């Protein structure tokens, strides 16, 4: 037993040690796993950190490379030219040095009496090239060699005479080379101008002067002096320096974005005279925007988009370009693109609200979708919500007008709009920024001077300057060469004074006016916007009929009636009484030719006039043109009246419509609708309104019809009675003339006459009952019973029947 217990205790102790050993192994294994996991985590963290650092370094390297590329873009494009200039300068210096070294040796040979002859055989092959270059230098600098001048005795003078080597002209690079002070540049230009104004050196100097002048003008322009700066700009040769002008303008705008409205106003004025400047600037801005958008260069992209927005506000660029920019920015929304789109809408939103409200509405719907997706940060979401609040309050009321009054320098009809898009193939024309020798420089300068004088002369005439008389003479002489665009609105007076007035008989202006009205109606978001735009068109007195006609025609072309046209016509009628009178005339004309319209157009036109009548915008006297009779109406006119009064009933209500139709003040205007001249016309009018479901408006008409019918029936009865009484008088006269008759016979004749009168009366009653039966043929069996009862009563009142009276008379006679 003790041995068994000992073995059991040993086994238990051994099992405990094994269990502890396994536990230690598990603990060590877990510790190793944790250590490996921490090691891997540290390695991954270091790898991610290195990857981020490399990515940041690559991003900075790409940014630096793009910046250097943009900074040295022009120099890179013309590096070959720089190397060529450097090689030429080195070659010239080498030639001058060799020439200076060879000149004393040649002069010494000449002094010895022997001509300076070259021996090409001397020297090795390695210096043959140097000898050739020396010969070229002698040929190129022949003026530097001074030949011996013989005296009178043919003997050369004892001392050699040297002339100084002439100084070479300063050769300037593309960007002007070294800095030249203004006084020195003016002196150099004067020296070159005294020699030859068409020389390349003089053209180079004028190019540098033009560049500096344009830079100075652009740097000093602001809101206050922009009108005074314009004459200085036009005095510079903008045709030759348009590339320099656009380049300097874009640099200044990128450096000072707050002056963008001023620069856009300056470009808008220049675009009226030189459209190629506006097109070139817009092309470069579009290319810069696309390039910076691809490179994720936010500052450059924001500056370009802001300039484009203000050019759209000025009318230099089309509003479609603004919508394309917004679509591109919001197509794949990111925080930067959405923020740039919001800034762009702030600048151009007021203009788009006027000219393209539907496009702006689509942009805001895209903003709303981005806001609902929630894929952007809270900051950008707050920016979008602020944009919606800005739209609700109004762009102009919030401080973002399309044009400031002091920068509205060009009339809308004088502006030239360039329809360029983001997808167009555009050229930056960077070669215009480089100097190029012009063989016809003097002629081109004279041409531009004439253009500049013409433009500045027109400006002085408009401003009332002292030189107005020469400008007027110049306009009278060259009136055919005037530009269409003007800086002001009075540029056309000089042309009218030169000859008789020209009258347009082709109705071109009316066609253009109708086109403008139609496009305004189709592009307006609501009737208030349409009315505001139509008032801004400036419709002249007498042209109201064109506006009214276009409203009616556009309304008739719709599938169903739109209250947009009714509200718009109502506003114009409230605005001016002439519009109400014009609509009244158009109602009469439209009713007279209503048979020409289809059913759909007829319904729309009738609903339009019903809206105007219900709102008292159109006087009810227009209904005097309607005569509701069978002879004066057609099927189309009856359909028109039906739709008209059904729309009036649904708008005003049957009670109010009945009160209006029965108003004594308006009753003279409704005599054609409710005629009372004959029972037939009254019956037709009553039946018409009953058939269209408006029998309630004929209550008064029915009473009048009943009274008229009763009066007519009474008159007929009186006429019949009068005729019967005339026959009775003739019968009594014949009985008095017969003297042979006795008193019994006279009494019998009296009874016969009474019986005849009663019979005639009964026959008359029977005729009346027959007439009533015809009119009430639908009354049925009850009507027949009533007629039989009535006959019985009439017989009771009249006594016996004629047959009974005749039998009594016969019995008396017998």
C-alpha positions, 0 to 999 in steps of 0.5 A, a space after each residue: 500500500 505504501 509503495 502504491 501511494 508513493 508511486 501515485 505521489 510521484 506520478 502526480 508530482 511529475 504530472 504537475 511539473 509537466 503541466 508547469 513546463 507546458 504552461 511556461 512554454 505557452 507563456 514563452 510562445 505568447 511572448 514571442 508572438 507579441 514581440 514579433 507582432 510589435 516588431 512587424 507593427 513598428 516595421 509597417 509604421 516605419 515603412 508607411 512613414 518612409 512612403 509618406 516622406 517619399 511621396 511628400 518629397 516627390 510632390 515637392 519636387 514636382 511642384 518645384 519642377 512645375 514652378 521652374 518650368 513656368 518660370 523658365 518656359 519662355 527661356 526654354 522655348 528659346 534656349 537655342 536662340 540664347 545659345 546661338 547668341 552666346 556663340 555669336 558673341 564669343 565668335 565676335 570677341 575672338 575675331 576682334 582679339 585676333 584682329 587686334 593681334 594681327 594689325 601691328 604685324 601687318 602695319 609693320 610689313 606695309 611700312 617695310 614696303 612689301 604688301 601683306 600677303 598671306 601664305 597658306 602653305 605655312 603652318 601645319 594643318 592644325 593652324 589652317 583653320 585659325 588662318 582662315 578665321 583670321 582671313 574672315 576677320 580681315 574681310 569682316 573688319 576691313 574698315 579697321 585696316 587703314 591702308 597707307 596713304 601716299 603723299 605727293 611724292 609717292 612716299 608713304 608717311 613715316 607714322 602709321 594712322 589708325 582710326 578707332 574701331 566703331 562701337 557695336 550696337 547693343 544687342 538685346 535679348 528676348 526679355 530685354 537683356 540687361 536693364 537700361 535706364 529710361 534716360 539712356 533708353 530715350 537717348 539710344 532711341 533718339 540716336 537710332 531714330 536719327 539714323 534709320 527708324 526701320 532698322 532692327 535696333 530701333 524696332 528693338 528699342 521701341 519694343 522695349 519701350 512699348 512693353 514698359 509703357 503697357 506694364 506701367 499703365 496696367 499697374 496704375 489702373 484702378 476703379 477711379 482712373 480707368 476712364 482716364 487711362 483709356 486714352 493712354 492705352 489707345 495711344 500705344 500700338 495694341 496691334 503690335 503689342 497685344 501679346 505683351 498686353 495680355 501677358 502683363 495683364 494676366 500677371 498683374 491679375 494673378 498678383 492682385 486678384 482684387 483688381 480683376 473687375 477693373 482689368 475686365 472692364 478695361 478689356 471690355 472697352 478694348 474689345 469693342 475696338 480690337 476684338 482680337 485682344 479679347 479673343 487672345 486673352 480669353 484663349 490664354 485664360 482658358 488654356 491656363 485654367 485647364 492646365 492648372 486644373 490638371 496640375 491641381 494648382 489651386 492659386 493659378 486655377 482660382 485666378 484664371 476662373 475669377 478673370 473668366 467670370 468677370 469677362 462673362 459679366 462684361 459680355 466679352 465671354 459667353 455665359 456657356 463658358 461659365 456653365 462649362 467651367 462649373 460643370 468641370 469643377 463639379 463633375 468629380 467633386 473634391 474639396 478644392 474643386 467645390 470651393 472654387 466652384 462656390 467662389 466662381 458662382 459668387 462672381 458670376 451668379 448675378 449675371 447667370 441669374 439674368 441670362 441663364 436661370 435654368 443653367 444656374 438652377 441645374 448648378 445649384 441642384 448639383 450643389 444640393 446633391 453633393 451636400 446630400 452625399 456628405 462625402 466632403 468635409 464639414 467646412 465645405 458643406 458650410 460653404 455650400 449652405 452659405 451659397 444657398 443662403 446667398 442665392 436666397 437673399 439675392 446676389 446684388 443685395 449680398 454684395 456680389 453684383 454682376 457689374 458695378 456702376 462705375 465699371 459699366 463702361 460699354 453698352 450691351 449692343 456695342 460689346 462683341 462676345 466671343 463664344 469660346 468653350 473649354 473643348 475648343 482647339 485654342 492657341 496661346 500664340 506665345 510668338 506674339 510675346 517675342 520681338 520680331 523685325 517688321 519690314 513694314 514697320 514705318 507703314 504699320 506705325 502710320 496706320 495705327 496712328 491714324 486708327 488711334 487718332 480716329 478713336 481718340 477723336 470720337 472720345 473727345 467729341 463725346 466728352 466735349 473736348 476742345 478738338 471736337 471740330 477736327 473730329 467732326 470733319 474727320 467723321 464727315 470725310 471718312 464716315 464709311 470707315 467708322 467702327 461699329 463699336 463705340 465707347 459711349 452711346 452717342 457715336 452715331 450722331 456724327 454719321 447722321 449729320 453727314 447726309 440724309 436719314 436712312 429708313 429701314 423698310 425691310 422690318 429687320 428691327 421688328 424681326 429682331 425685336 420679336 426674336 428677342 422677346 421670344 428668346 426672353 420668354 423661353 429662357 425665363 424662370 418665372 413671369 416676374 423674371 420675364 417681365 423684368 427682362 422685357 422691360 429692360 429691352 426698351 420697347 418703344 411706344 407703338 411697339 406694344 402690339 409686338 409684345 402682346 402678339 408674341 405673348 398670345 402666340 407663345 401661349 397658343 403654342 403650348 400643349 396646355 395653358 400655362 398661367 405663366 403667360 396669364 400672369 405676365 399679361 396681367 402684369 403688363 396690363 396693370 403696368 400701362 393702360 396702353 397694354 390693356 387696350 392692345 390686349 382688348 384689340 387683340 381679343 376682337 381680332 382673335 375672335 374674328 379669325 378664331 376659325 383659323 385656330 386648332 382646338 388646342 390653340 383655341 383653348 389656350 387663347 380662351 384661357 388666357 383671355 379668361 384669366 385677364 377678364 377674371 383679374 380685371 386686367 382686361 376690360 369687360 367691354 371686349 365682350 361686345 365683339 361677341 354675338 351669341 346667335 345662330 347666324 353670327 356664330 360658328 362652331 369654332 366661335 362657340 367652342 371659344 365662348 364655351 372655354 372662355 366662360 367655363 374658365 371664368 366660372 372656375 376662376 371667379 365662381 358661378 355666383 360672382 360671375 352671375 353677379 358680374 353679368 347681371 350688373 347694370 353697369 356692365 349690362 350694355 357690354 353683354 347685349 350680344 351674349 344675351 340678346 333680347 331682340 327676339 324669342 329665337 335668339 333668347 332661346 338659342 342663348 339660353 340653350 347654349 349656356 345650359 348645354 355647357 353647364 352654366 345655366 345659372 347665368 341665364 336666370 334673368 334671361 329666362 324670366 325675360 323670356 317668359 314675360 316676352 313669350 306671355 306678352 306675345 301669346 296675349 297679343 296673338 289672342 287679342 288679334 284673334 279676338 279682334 278678328 272674331 269681333 269684326 265678323 260678329 258685327 257684320 253678322 248683326 248688320 245683316 240681321 237688322 236689314 231683314 225687316 220680314 223677320 219676327 221678334 222670335 226670329 231675331 231672338 233666335 238669331 241672337 241666340 245663334 250669334 251667341 252660340 256662334 260666338 261661344 263656339 268660336 270661343 271654344 274653338 279658340 280655346 281648343 286651338 290654344 290647348 293644341 298649341 300647349 300640347 305641341 309645346 308640352 308633347 313630352 308631358 305624357 298621360 298626365 298632361 292629357 288628363 289635364 287637357 281633358 279636365 280643362 275642356 270639361 271646365 270650358 264646356 261648363 263655363 260656356 254652357 251647352 255644347 254647340 250640338 245641344 244648342 243646335 238641337 234646341 234651335 231646331 225644336 224652337 223653329 218647329 
